Amino acid sequence: MKEMMAFILLCLLIQQSLQKEKSKVFFSKEISSEKMIQLLEKLEIELKGKVGLKVHTGEENGKYFLRPDFLADIYHKTNGTFIECNAAYNGGRDTTEKHEEISKKIDKQNIIQ
């Protein structure tokens, strides 16, 4: 569910930045990489230039993060760049270097390189 919420937010942000009309919200009970692509295509926009994909790597050994296999198709389709924010508290995600280490551990198969 968190993965779908993250993608819906991405879609809303893209649409709001490109149009002045009310945002359309797309929802799906199916949570899959294929469904993410379908929702992106429903926006009927051409993404130009640099595309940022906000992700959440979660804590090391945690279970709340966007899986690389889930993100691979949208990453390749948009030629995007992953964006992550350092945590404001001390811990496993408070520096860029720590984020990179966690990302490497999560993406053991180098799906999104």
Long-range contacts (C-beta under 8 A, 24 or more apart in sequence): 1-31, 2-56, 2-64, 2-66, 3-31, 3-66, 3-67, 3-70, 4-28, 4-31, 4-35, 6-54, 6-55, 6-56, 6-66, 7-36, 7-39, 7-74, 8-39, 9-54, 10-53, 10-54, 11-39, 11-40, 11-43, 14-43, 14-45, 14-47, 15-43, 15-45, 18-45, 32-70, 33-69, 33-70, 33-71, 33-72, 33-73, 33-74, 34-73, 36-70, 36-73, 36-74, 37-73, 37-74, 37-77, 40-74, 40-77, 40-78, 47-78, 50-81, 51-78, 51-79, 51-80, 51-81, 52-80, 52-81, 52-82, 52-83, 53-78, 53-80, 53-81, 53-82, 53-83, 54-83, 54-84, 55-82, 55-83, 55-84, 56-84, 57-84, 57-93, 57-99, 57-102, 57-103, 57-106, 58-102, 58-106, 59-91, 59-92, 59-93, 59-102, 60-92, 60-102, 60-105, 65-106, 67-106, 68-106, 68-107, 68-109, 68-111, 68-112, 69-109, 69-111, 71-111, 71-112, 72-111, 72-112, 75-112, 82-112
